Amino acid sequence: MLRIYLGLIVLLASNMVWAENDIKPIRFGLTPAIIHNQYELLTDWRAYLQKKLRRPVEFVSRDSYRETIDLIKQKKIDFAWVSDYPYVYLEDKRLARLLVTPLYQGRPYYCSYLIVPSTDLRTKSLLQLKGKLFAYADPYSNSGYLVPRYQLQQAGEDPNRFFRKTLFTWGHRRIAEAVAQGLVDAGSMDSFVWDTLAIIQPDLTHQTRIVAKSPEYGFPPIVASRAVNRADSAALQQALLGMANDPEGAKLLKRLNLTGFAPGDAKLYDGVRKMMRTMEEP
């Protein structure tokens, strides 16, 4: 706790200096694509980015992708870590461009996990959940919404009628919590979030069971608003790409449960774009 307070004091002092010099902050949106309630980690990452960019950085957390999309539309944030679905939407609307893709276990991929309570030993597939109570993460989530609905459609089922009832938890951690507590029969969530929770909160994931894993998709990327100039985009991209080769950056990556960042490759997200078009999503 003392470390957090000391870090906040340093940040406040830096912010006062930047305010006096009228230096505009970099506004970075955070969404359910990461576990954004790790306050000490985010404080340290923010301080690291400020040092590398020599500019103030503001993390702007939102619980829904729609809110973050709107902030980019309104030019209220400069960058954001989003899911695949919002990225494809923003790219197609020419509102944002791909900046970097995180590397998880050295690769730019993740998938969707279908989970049930650990006490449920019968369920072996999504199709066995007909008539059940199911949790989605967000209507703009790939792993927590688009993937299971696409799988149902491909199996000849109507995603709007298959489950008895569905609900949105507005966060992947909350899906794990809802399933673990038996509030829902099953849910679909981001594999990276579940894997990270298995490290930092194993008592939660032990109460769930992974029934199925989807094909791999490009890892939720960091995007830049098209309103941001190229120099600012290049500066943040360089700072993120350099983290793996920087001792302090490498420590932060380990805490983020990542191995680094790679230049964005739009082809990684072609599978998501195909699903969106098939499902006639915006």
N, C-alpha and C positions, 0 to 999 in steps of 0.2 A: 504493500500500500504506500509506503514511504517513497518507493521508486516512482509510482504513478504521480504523487504530489510533486516530487522534484522535477519530473518530466513536464508536468503542466506549468510549473513556474518558469522553466526554460522556454517553453512554447509561448507563454504569455509575454515574456520579456522580448522574444524575437518578434512577436506580432506587433508589439508597441513600436519597435524600431521600424518595421516595414510600414506600419500605418503612418508614422511620421514622414516617411519618404514616399508616401502615396504609391506603394507597390501593390498592384492588383493580385489577389490570391488566385491560385489554381483551384478550381472547384471540381472535386472528384466524387462522383456518385457511387454509392455502395448499395447493393441489392441482395435478395436472398440467394444470389449465385455463390456467395461466400457466407461464412458464419460471422456476421458482422457485429455480434455483441461480445467479442473478445476485446474489451476496452483497452487493456494494457498493451496488447499487441498492436492495435490500431494507433494508439498514441505513439508507440515507438516507430511504427512504419511511417506515420505522418512526419515525425521528426527527421527520419532518414531522408525522405523525399525532399523535405524543405532544405536540408543541408546540400543535397545533390543539385537541386534546381536553383538554390539561392533565392527562393521566393516562398511566400506563405502558401500553405496547402490547407484546404478545408475539405474534410470528408463529409459528404451529405448522404445520410442513410435514409432509405425508404423501405417500407415493408412490401411494396408491390412494384412489379416491373412497369405497370402503366404509369405510376407516378414518376418514375425515372425517365420513361419515354417522354412524358409531358415536360419535364424539366429540360430535357435536351431540345425539344421543340421550341420551348420558350427562351432558350439560350441562357438558362439559369445555372447550368453546370457545363463544364468543359470536357470532362472525360467521365466514363462510367464503366464499371465491371458488371456486365450483364449476362443473361443467358443467351443461348444460341438463337432462340426465337426472337427476342427483342433486337438482337444484332441484325438478323436477316430483314426484319421489318424496317429498322432504321436505315439500313443500307439501301433497300429497295426504294424507300421514300427519299433517299439522298439527304438524310438528316445527320448521318454519322458515317465514319469510315473505320475500318479495322486498324487497330494500333498494334497490339501484341496478343499472343495466345499463351496462357500459362502452360507450363509443363508439369504434369503429375506423374511421378515415377519415371521421369525422363521422356514422357510422350505427351503430345498435345491432344489427348483423348479422355473421354469419360463416357459413362453410360447411365441408363435409368435402372434403378433397382425397384422391383415389386416386392414389398415387404408385408408381412402379417405378424400378429403377436407370436412370440416364441412358443406359446402353448398350442398354437394351431399347427398340428403336424399333418393335417390332411390335405391342405391346399397345395397343389403342385403347379398350377398355371393360372393365368388371368381369367381364362374362360370358366374356371370353377367358381368364380366370384359373382356369378349372375344373381341378381336380387339382393346383393349385400350392400353395406354402407361403406363407401369408398372416399378416400381423401386425396384431393389434388392440391398442389402447392400454390398455383397461380395460373390464371387463364392465359398468361403470356410465357409460361414455363415450357421448355422443351421436355425435360425428363419428368417433370411433375404434372404434365397435362397433355401435351401434344402426342408424346410417344404412346401412352396407353390407349388413347382414343384412336390413334392411327392403327394400332395393333388390333383393336376390336373391329374397326371398319374393314381391315384386310381379312378378318376371320368371318366376315359376313354379318356382323352384329351392328346394331345401332347404338353408338356410344351414348346417345341421349336417353336411351330407354333400358340399357343393359343393367345398370345398378338400381337398386331400390331407391337409394338416395346418395347424393354426392355433396361434398362441402370443400371449401377452400380454406387452407390453414394459413396462407400468406407467409410461408417460410418452410424450407425443407426440414429444419430441425423440428418444427412443430408437427410435421407428419410423423417423424419417428416417435415423438412424445404421444401423439394421439393414438398411434398403433400400439405402443407399449402399454398405455393405460387402458386399452380396450375400448376407447371411445369410438373407434371405427374398426371395421373388419380387415381393412387393408389400405395401402396407399402406395403411390409411386413417387420416388424421390431421386435426387441427384446422388450418384454413386460416390462422388468426391466428398460430399457433406456427410454421408453415412460413414465412409471410411475414416474421415477426420474425427467424427464423434466417437468412433470405436477406439480412438487413441485418447481423446481428451475427456470422454464421458462414457466409458465402457459399460457402466451400470445401466445406461439407457439402451444402447444397441443390443446388449445381451437379452433384453426383453422383446426383441424383434427377431424375425427370421427372414432371410432373403430367399424368396421363392424363385425369382427369375431375373436375369440380366438382359438388357436389350443389346442390340448391336452398338458399336462405338460411334460416337459423334465428336466433332471438334469441341474441345474444352471451352466452357464459357469465356468469351474474350473480353479484353478491355478495348473500348472504342473511344474515338475522339469525335466530338461534335464537328460538323463541317464549318461551324462558325469560328473554330479555333484556328489560328494561323499555323502555318507549317513549322515555323521555328519552335513554337511551344510544343507542338506534337512531337517533333524530333527530339526535343530536350527530355520529355517524359519517357519516350520510347528508349532513348539511350540509357536513362537512369534505371529503367526496369530491366533492360537486356543485360546491364552490367552488374546486377545484383549477385548473380551466381559467382562472379569472379572477385567480389568484394567481401572481405571477412565479415563486416557488419551486415551486409546485404544477405550473405549466405545464412547467417544465423536467423535473420528475419524470414527467409524463405523456408527454413526448417520449421519455424513456428507456424507458418502459413500452410505447412504440409505440402509444399511445392518444391520442385527441383530447379526452377528457373522460368524464364519467359523466352518466347521465340517470336521473330517477326511474323505478323499475321498472314495466313494463307487462306484466302476466301474459299478455296476448293474444299477445305475441311468441313464447310457448312452446307455443301450441296445436298447432302442427305436430308437435312432439316428443311431446306427450301423445298425439296420434293414433297416431303410430308405436308408442309403448309399448303402447297398448291393442291395436293390431293384432297385435303380436308377443307379446302376453300377458306383457309384462314386469311386474315388481312395481311 
